[in-house]
Amino acid sequence: MKSLKVSPAVSADILMAYDYFMLGGQAAAERFLRRYEKARQMIERHPECCRLRPTGWRHLTIPRSSYAIFYREAPTCWVAGAVISIVQDPDAIQAQLLIREVTDKNLHDPEL
Protein backbone atom coordinates (compact mmCIF):
# COMPACT_ATOMS: atom_id res chain seq x y z
CA MET A 1 0.00 0.00 0.00
CA LYS A 2 1.32 3.43 -0.93
CA SER A 3 1.77 6.03 1.80
CA LEU A 4 0.26 9.51 1.80
CA LYS A 5 2.61 12.47 1.55
CA VAL A 6 1.36 15.98 2.21
CA SER A 7 2.73 18.69 -0.05
CA PRO A 8 4.29 21.63 1.83
CA ALA A 9 1.80 23.92 0.06
CA VAL A 10 -1.02 22.36 2.10
CA SER A 11 0.30 24.10 5.24
CA ALA A 12 -0.57 27.50 3.78
CA ASP A 13 -4.00 26.21 2.74
CA ILE A 14 -4.68 24.93 6.26
CA LEU A 15 -3.56 28.24 7.76
CA MET A 16 -5.98 30.15 5.51
CA ALA A 17 -8.83 27.81 6.44
CA TYR A 18 -7.91 28.05 10.13
CA ASP A 19 -8.01 31.85 9.91
CA TYR A 20 -11.44 31.63 8.31
CA PHE A 21 -12.74 29.39 11.11
CA MET A 22 -11.20 31.73 13.70
CA LEU A 23 -13.97 34.17 12.75
CA GLY A 24 -16.18 31.79 14.74
CA GLY A 25 -13.70 31.61 17.61
CA GLN A 26 -10.72 29.49 18.53
CA ALA A 27 -12.86 26.48 19.43
CA ALA A 28 -14.32 26.45 15.90
CA ALA A 29 -10.86 26.68 14.35
CA GLU A 30 -9.56 23.85 16.53
CA ARG A 31 -12.56 21.67 15.62
CA PHE A 32 -11.75 22.28 11.95
CA LEU A 33 -8.16 21.10 12.49
CA ARG A 34 -9.37 17.92 14.20
CA ARG A 35 -11.79 17.22 11.34
CA TYR A 36 -9.01 17.86 8.81
CA GLU A 37 -6.78 15.34 10.61
CA LYS A 38 -9.53 12.70 10.61
CA ALA A 39 -10.18 13.26 6.89
CA ARG A 40 -6.46 13.01 6.14
CA GLN A 41 -6.27 9.76 8.12
CA MET A 42 -9.22 8.40 6.13
CA ILE A 43 -7.32 9.09 2.91
CA GLU A 44 -4.23 7.40 4.37
CA ARG A 45 -6.23 4.25 5.17
CA HIS A 46 -8.44 4.19 2.06
CA PRO A 47 -7.00 6.44 -0.67
CA GLU A 48 -9.28 5.03 -3.34
CA CYS A 49 -12.42 5.87 -1.35
CA CYS A 50 -13.04 8.95 -3.47
CA ARG A 51 -13.86 8.89 -7.15
CA LEU A 52 -11.04 9.61 -9.61
CA ARG A 53 -11.83 12.74 -11.62
CA PRO A 54 -10.85 13.01 -15.30
CA THR A 55 -8.20 15.52 -14.19
CA GLY A 56 -6.42 12.90 -12.08
CA TRP A 57 -7.49 14.47 -8.78
CA ARG A 58 -9.65 13.00 -6.04
CA HIS A 59 -11.13 14.98 -3.18
CA LEU A 60 -12.56 14.27 0.24
CA THR A 61 -14.72 16.91 1.85
CA ILE A 62 -13.71 17.74 5.41
CA PRO A 63 -16.84 17.06 7.50
CA ARG A 64 -18.92 20.05 8.58
CA SER A 65 -16.90 22.46 6.50
CA SER A 66 -16.80 23.83 2.99
CA TYR A 67 -13.23 22.63 2.48
CA ALA A 68 -11.90 19.50 0.82
CA ILE A 69 -8.55 17.75 0.64
CA PHE A 70 -7.50 17.32 -2.98
CA TYR A 71 -5.08 14.48 -3.61
CA ARG A 72 -3.71 12.38 -6.42
CA GLU A 73 -1.68 9.28 -7.03
CA ALA A 74 2.03 9.69 -7.75
CA PRO A 75 4.31 6.88 -8.92
CA THR A 76 5.50 5.96 -5.41
CA CYS A 77 2.80 7.35 -3.11
CA TRP A 78 -0.40 9.36 -2.78
CA VAL A 79 0.05 13.13 -2.51
CA ALA A 80 -2.28 15.58 -0.79
CA GLY A 81 -1.78 18.67 -2.91
CA ALA A 82 -4.35 21.21 -1.73
CA VAL A 83 -7.03 22.07 0.79
CA ILE A 84 -9.51 24.31 -1.00
CA SER A 85 -12.96 25.69 -0.27
CA ILE A 86 -15.42 23.94 -2.56
CA VAL A 87 -18.00 26.72 -2.34
CA GLN A 88 -16.95 28.26 -5.63
CA ASP A 89 -17.18 27.66 -9.33
CA PRO A 90 -15.77 24.20 -10.20
CA ASP A 91 -13.75 25.82 -13.00
CA ALA A 92 -12.08 28.09 -10.42
CA ILE A 93 -11.20 25.05 -8.30
CA GLN A 94 -9.78 23.30 -11.34
CA ALA A 95 -7.73 26.39 -12.21
CA GLN A 96 -6.27 26.45 -8.69
CA LEU A 97 -5.38 22.76 -8.95
CA LEU A 98 -3.80 23.24 -12.36
CA ILE A 99 -1.66 26.08 -11.04
CA ARG A 100 -0.66 23.90 -8.10
CA GLU A 101 0.24 21.05 -10.47
CA VAL A 102 2.49 23.29 -12.52
CA THR A 103 4.19 25.06 -9.62
CA ASP A 104 4.48 22.31 -6.98
CA LYS A 105 7.15 19.77 -7.90
CA ASN A 106 6.12 17.71 -4.84
CA LEU A 107 2.97 16.59 -6.67
CA HIS A 108 5.04 14.69 -9.20
CA ASP A 109 8.01 13.47 -7.17
CA PRO A 110 7.44 13.92 -3.42
CA GLU A 111 10.84 12.42 -2.67
CA LEU A 112 12.64 15.56 -3.92
Secondary structure, DSSP 8 states (H G I E B T S, - for coil): ---EEE-THHHHHHHHHHHHHHTT-HHHHHHHHHHHHHHHHHHHH-GGGS---TTSEEEEE-TTSSEEEEEEE-SSSEEEEEEEE-SS-HHHHHHHHHHHHHH-GGGT-TT-
